[in-house]
Every structure is written in structure tokens, then in C-alpha cells.
Amino acid sequence: MKIKKIGQAAMLMALLNLAACAAPSETAESAASSSETGITLEESEIDEASQLQYFTYDAMKDGFTSSRSNVLTPTFYIYAGQKTEEEAEELLAEIGLLPDVQQWAGQAYVINPLDKEGYQAEDAEAFIKLLAKAPVKNVKVIALDEGATFANNYLAKKSYPIAGMMLYGGDVEADSTSTTPVPVYLSNAGEAVTDFYTSANAAEEQLEEDDLAIYQNQDNEFQQVVVNAEEKTVQEAYAYAWEHVFSKNYRMHNELTEFYMADVSKYTEPYPFVGVPDFEELGITYNQMIAEPVNGEGAYNWYEYIPEATMEQDEKTVPLIVTLHGFANDPRLQGDASGLTELAVEENLIVVSPEWQDKEVNFGGVEGLGEEGVLNLIEDLKEKYPQIDPSRIYLTGLSAGGSKATLMGVKYPGVFAAVAAVSAPGVDKQELTAIAETYAGPEVPYLYICGDHDNFQMIPVDGSGQFGTPGIFQNDPNVDMFPFIQAYQKINKLEAAPQYDMSSNEFYGVALDNQEWTTLGEKQMLTGTLSNQSGVMMKLAAVKDLAHWNYKPEAAFIWDFFQDYQRNTENGELIINSPEE
């Protein structure tokens, strides 16, 4: 099977930007490696944009890999005064962060001040310019003593993309204030510093744990200030900071544009906090199936997220959600960033994310399962996990994965009880439209979700969107997704709209039942439905201020749609579940 592609230029642009997430810094490698740490630091040339000079350790270059997707990969920026290469190596050893950097295949920068007299306001500007060299995902700051004073007085006011800070010592100027929230661990810091950050995070003291006072925002658990009043070594402080702050969340901009296209110097409102799923804490068994056979043949990759409680359930009682990643994305993104793994624990589900795309275009350059392989994998999973209920198997996907899910739901309606597509361009619309013309199979419930700031401009469906890449709708025939709506109307025995009418719905161009503005997480969403006489539903949702990416609250919204439907495994007919009273 050859995967059809969204317009080459547009998709290549997105792919290159996403690949830049893992791109190493432009550095000149130093000759010697540290006898104390066993690592090699790279000394930068003077960075043209920021004018900074720094030393970098890159765990990926050192041969380390992460078991998780790289949106979770931390990059540490360390401010501790003027350092030589040897002193920078000693500092990394003193802090004790290398095991975490290596486990997550991350990077650590030891940043010298622009002026050898010390850090000033210009260094905070230079920090933003340095970040602008690559997409911002999981930025961490460690600042010690004079570096902590700099962070308090200058960097805190530019902390909008920072996922977490560890501040050791340091002071803050009198009457200094900040309204930018940032998670912080404070050690050996004064009361004025604590007050500064609790104010910025609108945090109140919640509890004491060990030697820690923890201040937390009532509405956002990640807006927290963790304070240790006891004298601690830098290494002890870092261990606390990792446990309570650094490991909890990342931070990226997916509001007005995609994080991999967002210039951090231009998008300066506080970036949303996104939780890092801790599988052990959640009680999830995470199975990385690498180069494994499917249906007894081949060598394929897929990732299983199995709640521990699921293994104790009776046979044929647990729903399965198969999620398909976006074009050339890491399949692990769907487990890490979609919210489906957290949902799996709450709702007792099994979630599986396969590498479905062709080898020529997929993330790892490995054999892709394709449509037939995904179906065979489902059969293998039913044998491996007899708890799976074959009548409740659901398919979803992001972007190109959402387009493929849209197609597969109709090609294999006896397998999937319902389908949901997230930010899906119309890549597979020609094949889907052809099937719909003569379709005689069972009904297929369909949910489509898209953000109004999606780069590919799927909504509004007439191409009139003001956001995203200018002209992409007009120049790329694969973007238009309105044929998805028309095809599913025919498949579900609804009158198909001959053309969109934007006066009926400002995003989808069709008149919807139950149309209303509601909330999805912290965002506004316009939803509506189309239902046939049997009650089979199509649901369309447009989310305000959301770009082309996963948004975790979508997971519960998708499940709320899925759970209304089952598939009769004897004849393939759809079963509509009555809402619980």
C-alpha cells in the first residue's frame, strides 16, 4: 500500500519543523571528555542570534535513547555564573542531573553571562533568542546563587515558555513582581523569593510533605511553588526538584499555531502546561513491541497501554481503542500526548498505537502495518488479551491518522463500532467518496474534531479561514475535508449536502442538530450532530484557539461519543446503547 500524502511542500514543512524538536545545537565539539562524568561537552561558537557562549551535553549524541516520544524530552538551561569547560563538567556532576538527561535523551546547556561581570537583563533576551533556534517543548531552568538572582529579577518575567525552574539560593529585588506562572522549586531561598513566585502562580499553601511547603494554584495543579527551607546540597535540591516539579509537566504553544512552527520570540503569552503521563503512578503497563510479528509474520512496531486493573477483568469486557499517529509522527506521541492513556485508567480501556505508515515515510524507517496489518494486529491483540470486548473496538487518529481512520471505519465496518478523527485533512477522501457511492454495509458513527487555528485550514470548510498557512487550502487539494462529511452522510443514510452552506454552520457548512457552544478543557467548542432515524450519529466539533495537534481533553470527549455504540460481532450490525439514567 502506498500512502497518499498531503501536498508535499506543506507536509514536508511540518515534518522538518517537527524533526527539529530533536535537532542538536550548532556546536564545535571539544576534544576531551570529563574524567568525572565520562561525558563530552560541546563548546559553542558565539551564537549569532543570542551572542551567548555555552557548553552543551547532548545525551542523544552520546548514544542514549528514550522510551517515550520527544515532546517529553527535557532540555535544561543552567545559569551558575562564568564557567570554563572543566567547571561546567564539574557543575553537571555536582547537580546530578545526568541520569535524567540520559534516560530521556535530553540536553543540558551551561550558559555563561554575556558580560563577565554577571548576568543582566540582556541575558534574559538572549535566552529567548536561544530558544528560538528550535521548537519549544519541555524547557527547564536550573539557576544557582547569582544565576538564581538573575532568574528572579529578569528571567521570571520571560518564563512564559518555561516548564519548570529550580532555584538554589539567590535574591529578588524589592517590590519586584511577575504575573507569568511558572512551576518552581526553591531551595535555600528567602521569604521574598517565595512570595514572588506564589504571587506569579496565584498559589496558596496546600500541604507540607517531608521538609517541603507546597503552594499550588486552585485551578491548575502545575502552577506550583515547592519550597525547602532546610539547607540542602545542590544535588539533594535537584532530586527534590525533579520529583516534585521537573517530572510533572512540559509546556508548548498549540494555541494560535503549532508548537513546531511557533517562534518563541513572537508567541509570548504563557504557554499551556501539559502533564507528563507517569505510567507507573497511573498503574499502566507500557509494552513497547519492537520488531514483533503480526499474524505470525514480519517485524512491526506498536505500543500497548494496559491498565493493571484491566488484566483482572473478565473475558470480553474491556473496550479497545486503536489510535493512529499523524504523518511521519512517532507512534508514542499518541500515548504520551493525546490523553488516551490517562483515560484508559479512568474508564478501564486498552489503548494501542501502531506504526501504520509505509516505511518510506514513517518515523522510524521501519516496516509499517498498513490497513491489513492493523486488522491483523487487532486479531492478535484479542488473543493476547482475552479481556478485549470484540464488540467495542474503536478507531481514532490524528491528522493523516485521522484521515486513515475515517477511511478504515467504512472499509471495515464490521471491526470498528465507531470512528473519531482529530485534525484530519481530506487525504483519503477520493477512496472514501467512491466507496460511499455504492455503500451497502452497516452504519458507522463518526466524530470529527478540528481546531480553528489548524495550520492546514480544514475549517471553515470553504477555505475562508484566517489562520494557518496562507493559501494552503486553495493550493493543496488534499486539505479539503468536506467530502468526509458528505460520504458519512450517505453511509449513515442521511441526506448528503450537495455543497456547504456557511450560513448553516460557520465551520462545517451544514445544519446540525443540538448545535451549541460548550467548553472542552479550557477552550470554547462549537458542537452539533446529525442523526438518522436509527439514532446513528455524526458529530462535528470546532475548537477555538487550537492548532494542528493533540489536546488532552479531546480524549474524554471522544470516549463519550464512542461508548454509545457497539458492533454485533455476528452480523456486523450496529448496536446503539441507551444513555445511562
Number of C-alpha atoms within 10 A of each C-alpha: 10 10 16 11 16 21 15 9 11 16 15 15 13 17 16 12 19 21 17 14 18 17 14 16 17 13 16 13 14 13 9 13 15 15 11 11 14 11 17 22 26 22 21 19 15 12 16 10 12 20 16 20 18 25 25 26 27 23 24 19 13 12 9 14 15 16 11 18 17 22 22 25 23 23 22 23 21 25 25 23 20 20 19 13 20 14 12 24 24 17 17 20 16 16 17 18 17 20 10 16 22 20 16 22 26 26 23 23 25 27 23 23 23 17 12 10 9 15 22 18 12 14 23 22 15 18 17 20 20 19 17 17 17 23 24 25 24 24 22 23 24 25 22 22 18 18 28 30 24 25 30 23 23 21 23 23 18 20 26 22 29 24 32 32 28 27 29 26 20 22 20 21 12 10 7 13 17 18 16 19 29 28 28 29 29 27 28 19 23 15 12 15 24 20 14 21 28 26 18 21 25 19 22 15 14 13 10 12 10 6 10 19 17 20 24 22 19 14 9 12 15 25 24 29 33 26 25 22 15 12 12 14 14 20 15 14 22 25 16 21 24 17 10 19 24 26 18 19 20 26 26 25 27 23 22 20 23 23 25 22 18 20 20 23 14 9 16 13 13 18 25 18 24 20 18 17 19 14 17 11 7 15 15 22 15 18 12 16 14 12 13 14 14 20 13 9 8 13 15 20 21 21 19 21 23 24 26 16 13 21 17 9 14 12 13 15 17 23 23 26 23 22 27 29 28 27 24 25 24 20 27 23 20 26 24 23 21 21 21 26 28 25 19 24 20 12 14 20 25 27 22 27 25 25 29 29 29 18 17 14 16 20 20 15 13 19 18 25 24 19 18 12 18 21 17 16 20 21 16 15 18 17 11 10 17 16 22 25 19 24 24 24 24 26 25 28 26 29 26 28 27 30 27 31 30 32 25 22 24 26 18 16 20 23 23 28 31 32 29 28 27 28 31 30 28 26 27 25 24 15 11 25 20 11 17 21 11 10 18 12 16 18 28 27 29 29 23 22 24 29 28 28 26 27 25 29 31 30 29 23 23 21 17 14 21 12 16 20 15 13 13 20 22 14 11 15 14 21 23 24 24 22 20 24 24 22 26 25 23 20 24 27 18 18 12 16 17 8 12 19 16 15 11 12 18 16 26 24 20 23 18 18 12 11 16 13 14 12 14 17 13 9 13 15 21 19 21 20 18 21 17 14 9 12 11 22 26 25 22 23 21 24 24 20 16 25 26 26 22 24 19 20 17 18 18 19 14 20 18 10 18 23 17 19 23 23 26 16 15 8 9 19 17 23 16 17 10 9 7 5 3
